[in-house]
Amino acid sequence: MMSIEITAQARKTLKLLGDPAAPLASPGLSRETVEELVEAAGWAPFHRPAYCAREQGVGVVEPWRFTMLDGPACRVLLSRLSEIPKPPGKIANMLAVADALLLVTWLPEPSDAGKWEASDFNMEHIAAGAAAIQTLLLAATARGIGNYWSSGGALGTQDAFSMLGIEESDVLLGAVFLFPEPPEDAEAAPGKMREKRSPSHAWARWAELG
Ligand SMILES: Cc1cc2nc3c(=O)[nH]c(=O)nc-3n(C[C@H](O)[C@H](O)[C@H](O)COP(=O)(O)O)c2cc1C
């Protein structure tokens, strides 16, 4: 088992781009494996219960929700992308080869001012959801599963949500792609910021209290 520091460093964005006209036939990851990763994600810290559980007594307390697609479901989604008016861009290339996709949404507090507003509760819901995604990425990395946290583009629209049975009030925090071992001829792209990182002393300092 990799130490957490080694795993954190080994985690890196892998964007595997396939041909939407010739999607991979592989069965993808087993549902069991995907569920193990999601189980790990569920150990992320969270502070405020989701509004529905806190104030209405319905639903679960976690402020995040995961919608899981296995490999075959990724291919079905690929074939139905035309039902989502927003252009899919590279999402289509990734759905052609992904072993699984996890759409991670967070649950905003109800608001009269648009979908969600800046509030301490919302900030903490987003932070908790992000911690859950990072935990999942680390669990995938520890198992040697290539992964990519995407903003999700077209997958964050209401059209995609209604197709996938995601609550209208949710907000997409990440579309997490899990990929197979890249085939020889596959196009694989890294994260744009990977090589731009600063040493920790550039963004961390000891408080000086005199
Ligand atoms: C909230 C969030 C959203 C992201 N969305 C995208 C995205 O839409 N497209 C993309 O190319 N990378 C996206 N990334 C991945 C970053 O580009 C990547 O983490 C960064 O380049 C550093 O590379 P590394 O992950 O290999 O360390 C996202 C990362 C985070 C945390």
The ligand as an SDF file (V2000), in Angstrom:
LIG
                    3D

 31 33  0  0  0  0  0  0  0  0999 V2000
  -12.5070   21.7690   -9.4690 C   0  0  0  0  0  0  0  0  0  0  0  0
  -11.6460   21.2610  -10.5930 C   0  0  0  0  0  0  0  0  0  0  0  0
  -12.1350   21.3070  -11.8800 C   0  0  0  0  0  0  0  0  0  0  0  0
  -11.3370   20.9020  -12.9560 C   0  0  0  0  0  0  0  0  0  0  0  0
  -11.8520   20.9770  -14.2090 N   0  0  0  0  0  0  0  0  0  0  0  0
  -11.0550   20.7160  -15.2560 C   0  0  0  0  0  0  0  0  0  0  0  0
  -11.5550   20.8700  -16.5640 C   0  0  0  0  0  0  0  0  0  0  0  0
  -12.7350   21.1590  -16.7810 O   0  0  0  0  0  0  0  0  0  0  0  0
  -10.6790   20.6630  -17.6020 N   0  0  0  0  0  0  0  0  0  0  0  0
   -9.3680   20.3040  -17.3900 C   0  0  0  0  0  0  0  0  0  0  0  0
   -8.6390   20.1470  -18.3580 O   0  0  0  0  0  0  0  0  0  0  0  0
   -8.8970   20.0840  -16.1370 N   0  0  0  0  0  0  0  0  0  0  0  0
   -9.7050   20.2860  -15.0760 C   0  0  0  0  0  0  0  0  0  0  0  0
   -9.2520   20.0640  -13.8030 N   0  0  0  0  0  0  0  0  0  0  0  0
   -7.9490   19.3930  -13.6020 C   0  0  0  0  0  0  0  0  0  0  0  0
   -6.8240   20.3840  -13.4860 C   0  0  0  0  0  0  0  0  0  0  0  0
   -6.5590   20.9400  -14.7570 O   0  0  0  0  0  0  0  0  0  0  0  0
   -5.5790   19.6480  -12.9680 C   0  0  0  0  0  0  0  0  0  0  0  0
   -5.8370   19.2010  -11.6670 O   0  0  0  0  0  0  0  0  0  0  0  0
   -4.3720   20.5710  -12.9610 C   0  0  0  0  0  0  0  0  0  0  0  0
   -3.9620   20.8590  -14.2750 O   0  0  0  0  0  0  0  0  0  0  0  0
   -3.1740   19.9880  -12.2140 C   0  0  0  0  0  0  0  0  0  0  0  0
   -2.7820   18.7730  -12.8230 O   0  0  0  0  0  0  0  0  0  0  0  0
   -2.7350   17.4200  -11.9620 P   0  0  0  0  0  0  0  0  0  0  0  0
   -4.1540   17.0890  -11.5790 O   0  0  0  0  0  0  0  0  0  0  0  0
   -2.1160   16.4090  -12.8780 O   0  0  0  0  0  0  0  0  0  0  0  0
   -1.8960   17.6820  -10.7600 O   0  0  0  0  0  0  0  0  0  0  0  0
  -10.0270   20.4330  -12.7170 C   0  0  0  0  0  0  0  0  0  0  0  0
   -9.5480   20.3570  -11.3980 C   0  0  0  0  0  0  0  0  0  0  0  0
  -10.3520   20.7600  -10.3550 C   0  0  0  0  0  0  0  0  0  0  0  0
   -9.8280   20.6890   -8.9330 C   0  0  0  0  0  0  0  0  0  0  0  0
  1  2  1  0
  2  3  1  0
  2 30  2  0
  3  4  2  0
  4  5  1  0
  4 28  1  0
  5  6  2  0
  6  7  1  0
  6 13  1  0
  7  8  2  0
  7  9  1  0
  9 10  1  0
 10 11  2  0
 10 12  1  0
 12 13  2  0
 13 14  1  0
 14 15  1  0
 14 28  1  0
 15 16  1  0
 16 17  1  0
 16 18  1  0
 18 19  1  0
 18 20  1  0
 20 21  1  0
 20 22  1  0
 22 23  1  0
 23 24  1  0
 24 25  2  0
 24 26  1  0
 24 27  1  0
 28 29  2  0
 29 30  1  0
 30 31  1  0
M  END
$$$$
